[in-house]
Amino acid sequence: MFLLSKEIVFPPVHLANKDGLLAVGGDLSVERLFLAYKSGIFPWYNQGEPIIWYSPDPRMVLFPEDLKISKSMKQVIRKNEFNVTFNQNFEEVISNCKTIEREGQGGTWITNEMQQAYIKLHKAGIAKSVEVWKNNKLVGGLYGIDLGTVFCGESMFSKVSNTSKLAFIYLVQKLEKENYKLIDCQVYNEHLASLGADEISREEFLGFLK
């Protein structure tokens, strides 16, 4: 594991350990975070811990053309009970992702420092959100990093059943129309696997970032 200095550089990702742990330290500046995502690296740590940087192998991704929409989700879409918007309320989305209670988790990995850092990324046009509304209330959504042809998903939330899935489906359909190569889902997740995401090697993933 490498200790980062103030210089905005990262070690080669192939030096990460078997769990994907690559480095510790540094900061969450816009410049460092952008370099991290462009290099296949992301921060993941808990409040009170130093900043920890990961580059897992394999990498969970979704190719837009592989999106799977279940019969139940098709019914949700047909009912047209929700309104989906893009990049309209980033700060409320990340706040909900930070505070929503999640089964099996005692806390959140979105620290206060990380929340403010991603708001800065949003203001720089790099971090973007999807919002799901019902009766003018935000009931679901997600946010991530937009690299131009790759979208790196970070977190999602649901206050009403299926709304995070709905946000993801609408995002993937939008990105497919805009010729994005893939959506980075970072590590294996059954929720995203059910939507068509699968694992590829880190080396293959890095090829899509070039």
Buried (B, 14 or more C-beta within 10 A) or exposed (E): EBEBEEEBEBBEBEEBEEEBBBBBBBBBBBEBBBBBBBBBBBBBBEEEEEBBBBBBBBBBBBBBEBBEBEEEBEEBBEEEEBEBBEBBBBBEBBBBBBEBEEEEEEEBBBBEBBBEBBBBBBEEEBBBBBBBBBEEEBBBBBBBBBBEBBBBBBBBBBBBEBBBBBBBBBBBBBBBEEEBBBBBBBBBEEEBBEBBBBBBEBEEBBEBBE
